[in-house]
């Protein structure tokens, strides 16, 4: 039996970690400037994807460009654990998630809002019958930024938790250079450009007052799980507006709903 491999896609249709070559290949085949690499264990793949210098340097060699190598080692996103999140002192914590079934396919976004350590609001919607996972994740993060602006105006400290490194890096890292270059990038078009432009403008106003942090999906972080269930609710109900969940927030019942 062949040994299982894990595949990291730094630049492809949907960056991330994949468990089989066929799925990885579908993300990079024919994609200009694609960067990817296989690893023997999940731990090594996760380390490489989150920015381990040695692994990302190797990925740069795979792509054959020094520019790609330097970018992969320079721009990284730290992943925060549930324990690290629990230790944070913040007035408002906003969790975001986007879902798409399949990808591309029916997409929706979700958000969970905690105030003073207690669940306060759930939001869902932005259904798109022809969406992508990345667009759904960006939409959710954008809604979090809109809410964050209101919370900041109310003199509250804010942290946004997102499980999409792509979305975080688009807004906090990559958009700076894209803007300087006339909203262009080497290796192909900027997907979701108009949405990213709007998000980046808002982030520029807020960046000194909020944090956008990465958390892994489906690892038991309650806020992330709730946002996930809301994204699937948006798809199931085909909710195009972004609506507040008006029923009683019964955590046990909501978390028992189908995950994305």
C-alpha positions in Angstrom: 0.0 0.0 0.0 1.5 3.3 -1.0 2.4 5.7 1.8 -0.1 8.6 2.1 1.1 12.1 1.2 -0.2 15.5 2.1 -0.1 18.3 -0.5 0.3 22.1 0.2 -0.9 24.6 -2.4 0.5 28.1 -1.7 -0.7 29.5 -5.0 -3.5 27.8 -7.0 -7.2 28.1 -7.5 -7.8 27.5 -3.8 -4.7 27.6 -1.6 -4.6 25.1 1.3 -3.7 21.6 2.4 -5.0 18.6 0.4 -5.0 14.9 1.2 -4.7 13.5 -2.3 -2.9 14.3 -5.5 -6.0 14.4 -7.7 -7.5 17.2 -5.6 -4.2 19.1 -5.4 -3.7 18.7 -9.2 -7.1 20.3 -9.8 -6.0 23.4 -7.9 -2.7 23.9 -9.8 -3.1 22.3 -13.2 -3.0 25.2 -15.8 -2.8 27.8 -13.0 -0.1 30.5 -13.9 2.5 30.8 -11.1 1.2 27.7 -9.2 3.3 26.7 -6.1 2.8 23.4 -4.4 4.7 20.6 -2.7 4.0 17.2 -1.2 4.9 16.2 2.4 5.0 12.8 4.1 3.0 13.9 7.2 0.2 16.3 7.9 2.3 18.0 10.6 5.0 18.9 8.0 2.3 20.1 5.6 0.7 22.3 8.2 4.1 23.7 9.2 5.0 24.5 5.7 1.6 26.1 4.9 1.8 28.3 8.0 5.2 29.5 7.0 8.0 27.2 8.2 11.1 28.7 6.5 12.7 25.5 5.4 9.6 24.0 3.9 8.5 27.2 2.1 12.0 27.6 0.7 11.7 24.1 -0.7 8.3 25.1 -2.2 10.0 28.1 -3.8 12.5 25.8 -5.4 9.6 23.7 -6.7 8.2 26.8 -8.4 11.6 27.7 -9.8 11.4 31.4 -9.0 13.3 33.3 -6.3 10.5 35.7 -6.1 8.1 33.1 -5.1 10.5 31.7 -2.5 11.1 35.0 -0.8 7.4 35.8 -0.7 6.5 32.5 0.9 9.1 32.9 3.7 8.3 36.5 4.2 4.5 36.5 4.3 3.1 34.1 6.9 0.0 33.9 9.1 0.2 32.5 12.6 -2.5 30.0 13.6 -4.0 30.6 17.1 -5.1 27.6 19.2 -8.2 27.4 21.4 -6.0 27.9 24.5 -4.4 31.0 23.1 -7.8 32.4 22.2 -9.1 31.7 25.7 -6.2 33.7 27.2 -7.0 36.8 25.2 -8.7 39.7 26.8 -11.0 41.4 24.3 -14.4 43.1 24.4 -15.7 41.7 21.1 -14.6 38.6 19.3 -16.0 37.9 15.8 -15.6 34.5 14.1 -16.2 34.1 10.3 -16.6 31.3 7.9 -17.6 30.6 4.4 -18.9 27.4 2.8 -19.3 26.2 -0.8 -20.9 22.9 -1.9 -19.2 21.9 -4.2 -16.4 24.3 -4.9 -17.3 26.2 -7.1 -20.9 25.8 -6.4 -23.5 27.0 -3.9 -21.9 29.3 -1.4 -22.8 31.1 1.8 -21.2 33.0 4.7 -21.6 32.9 8.5 -20.5 34.9 11.5 -20.6 34.4 15.3 -20.2 37.4 17.6 -19.0 37.2 21.2 -19.2 40.2 23.6 -17.5 40.1 26.9 -16.8 36.4 26.5 -20.5 35.3 25.8 -22.1 34.5 22.5 -24.1 37.5 21.5 -25.2 37.2 17.8 -25.1 34.9 14.9 -25.4 36.0 11.2 -25.8 34.1 8.0 -26.5 34.7 4.3 -24.8 36.1 1.1 -25.9 32.9 -0.8 -24.5 32.6 -4.3 -25.6 29.7 -6.5 -22.3 30.0 -8.5 -19.9 31.0 -5.8 -16.5 29.7 -4.6 -15.2 28.9 -1.1 -12.7 31.9 -1.3 -15.5 34.4 -2.2 -17.7 33.1 0.6 -14.8 33.4 3.1 -14.0 36.9 1.9 -17.7 37.9 2.2 -17.8 36.7 5.8 -14.6 38.6 6.7 -16.0 41.7 5.0 -19.1 41.6 7.2 -16.9 41.1 10.2 -14.9 44.3 9.3 -18.2 46.2 8.9 -19.3 45.1 12.4 -15.8 45.7 13.8 -16.0 49.4 12.7 -19.2 49.7 14.7 -17.6 48.1 17.7 -14.5 50.3 17.5 -16.8 53.4 17.3 -18.4 52.2 20.6 -14.9 52.1 22.2 -14.7 48.3 22.3 -11.6 46.2 21.5 -12.1 43.8 18.6 -10.4 40.6 17.4 -11.6 38.9 14.2 -11.0 35.2 13.9 -11.0 33.7 10.4 -10.1 30.2 9.3 -9.1 31.3 5.7 -5.5 32.2 5.4 -6.2 33.3 1.8 -8.8 35.9 3.0 -6.5 37.2 5.8 -3.5 37.5 3.5 -5.5 39.1 0.7 -6.5 42.0 3.0 -3.6 42.3 5.4 -0.6 41.4 3.3 -1.1 41.1 -0.5 -3.4 44.0 -1.2 -0.8 46.5 -0.2 1.5 45.5 -3.1 -1.4 44.9 -5.5 -2.6 48.4 -4.9 0.9 49.8 -5.5 1.1 48.0 -8.8 -2.3 49.3 -10.0 -4.2 46.3 -8.6 -2.2 43.8 -10.6 -0.1 40.8 -9.7 2.5 38.7 -11.4 1.2 35.3 -12.6 -2.4 36.1 -13.3 -5.5 38.0 -12.4 -6.5 38.9 -8.9 -9.7 36.9 -8.1 -12.5 38.7 -6.2 -10.7 42.0 -7.0 -13.6 44.5 -6.4 -14.5 42.8 -3.1 -10.9 42.9 -2.0 -10.5 46.6 -2.9 -13.5 47.4 -0.7 -12.3 45.3 2.2 -8.8 46.7 2.0 -10.1 50.3 2.2 -12.0 49.5 5.3 -9.2 47.5 6.8 -6.8 50.4 6.3 -9.1 52.5 8.5 -9.3 49.9 11.2 -6.0 48.1 11.2 -4.5 50.1 14.1 -7.5 49.2 16.3 -8.4 45.6 15.5 -6.6 42.3 14.9 -7.5 39.7 12.3 -6.2 36.3 13.4 -6.2 32.8 11.9 -7.8 29.8 13.6 -8.0 26.3 12.1 -11.5 25.2 11.1 -13.2 22.2 12.7 -10.8 21.9 15.7 -13.4 22.5 18.4 -13.2 26.3 18.6 -16.8 27.1 19.4 -17.0 30.4 17.6 -15.6 28.9 14.4 -18.0 26.0 14.5 -21.0 28.3 15.0 -19.9 30.5 12.0 -19.5 27.3 10.0 -23.1 26.2 10.8 -24.4 29.6 9.8 -22.7 29.4 6.4 -24.3 26.0 5.8 -27.7 27.4 6.9 -27.2 30.2 4.4 -26.7 27.6 1.6 -29.6 25.4 2.8 -32.0 28.3 2.9 -30.5 30.2 -0.1 -30.4 33.4 2.0 -29.1 36.2 -0.2 -29.1 39.0 2.4 -26.9 38.9 5.5 -29.4 38.3 8.3 -29.1 38.1 12.0 -30.2 34.7 13.5 -33.3 35.7 15.5 -34.1 32.4 17.2 -32.8 31.6 20.7 -29.2 30.7 20.5 -29.2 27.1 21.7 -25.6 26.1 21.3 -26.2 22.4 21.6 -28.8 22.4 18.9 -26.9 24.7 16.5 -23.6 22.7 16.9 -25.5 19.5 16.1 -26.5 20.9 12.7 -24.6 19.7 9.6 -21.1 21.0 9.4 -19.5 22.4 6.2 
